[in-house]
Amino acid sequence: MDLVKLNMYQRLRDFEIPASILDEIFADEDDLEILETNWEELENNGMTSDEIADEIAKFIFEQLDYTPDQFTEENE
């Protein structure tokens, strides 16, 4: 994985997108191309990587009807 993709992956993980979801996106060439294209466009519009990751995370959560703590394992 090149550094740009690794950075996108890490930034999205920082915003609580589970690795399993990201692995699916990054394994699918079409999905990855959409992600890269949109990330670059948002960057060109002056957004920081944190702002971009936050917006993309919100979009992914909305599309999957998912809340970040939904898959968190409770160790009680």
C-alpha positions as CSV (number, residue, x, y, z in Angstrom):
1,M,0.0,0.0,0.0
2,D,1.5,3.4,-0.9
3,L,1.9,6.2,1.6
4,V,-1.1,8.1,0.4
5,K,-3.4,5.1,0.9
6,L,-1.9,4.3,4.2
7,N,-2.4,7.8,5.4
8,M,-6.1,7.7,4.3
9,Y,-6.5,4.4,6.1
10,Q,-5.0,5.6,9.3
11,R,-6.9,8.9,9.3
12,L,-10.2,7.0,8.8
13,R,-9.2,4.6,11.6
14,D,-8.6,7.6,13.8
15,F,-12.3,8.5,13.3
16,E,-13.4,5.1,14.5
17,I,-14.2,3.3,11.2
18,P,-13.6,-0.4,11.9
19,A,-10.7,-2.0,10.1
20,S,-13.1,-4.6,8.6
21,I,-15.1,-1.9,6.8
22,L,-11.9,-0.2,5.6
23,D,-10.4,-3.5,4.5
24,E,-13.5,-4.0,2.3
25,I,-13.2,-0.5,0.8
26,F,-9.5,-0.8,0.2
27,A,-9.8,-4.2,-1.3
28,D,-12.3,-3.1,-3.9
29,E,-10.6,-1.1,-6.7
30,D,-13.8,0.8,-7.6
31,D,-14.5,1.8,-4.0
32,L,-10.9,2.8,-3.4
33,E,-10.8,4.9,-6.6
34,I,-14.0,6.7,-5.4
35,L,-12.4,7.3,-2.0
36,E,-9.1,8.5,-3.4
37,T,-10.8,10.8,-5.9
38,N,-13.1,12.4,-3.3
39,W,-10.3,12.7,-0.8
40,E,-8.1,14.5,-3.3
41,E,-11.0,16.8,-4.3
42,L,-11.7,17.8,-0.7
43,E,-7.9,18.3,-0.1
44,N,-7.8,20.6,-3.2
45,N,-10.7,22.6,-1.7
46,G,-8.6,23.3,1.4
47,M,-9.8,20.7,3.9
48,T,-7.2,19.1,6.2
49,S,-6.9,15.3,6.4
50,D,-8.7,15.4,9.8
51,E,-11.6,17.3,8.3
52,I,-11.8,15.0,5.3
53,A,-11.6,11.8,7.5
54,D,-14.4,13.2,9.7
55,E,-16.7,13.9,6.8
56,I,-16.0,10.6,5.1
57,A,-16.5,8.7,8.4
58,K,-19.9,10.5,9.0
59,F,-20.9,9.5,5.4
60,I,-19.9,5.9,5.9
61,F,-21.7,5.6,9.2
62,E,-24.8,7.2,7.7
63,Q,-24.8,4.9,4.7
64,L,-24.3,1.8,6.8
65,D,-26.8,2.9,9.5
66,Y,-23.9,2.4,11.9
67,T,-22.8,4.0,15.2
68,P,-19.1,4.0,16.0
69,D,-19.6,2.1,19.3
70,Q,-21.9,-0.5,17.7
71,F,-19.2,-3.2,17.4
72,T,-17.2,-2.3,20.4
73,E,-16.6,-5.3,22.6
74,E,-17.4,-4.8,26.2
75,N,-15.0,-6.6,28.6
76,E,-17.1,-6.7,31.7
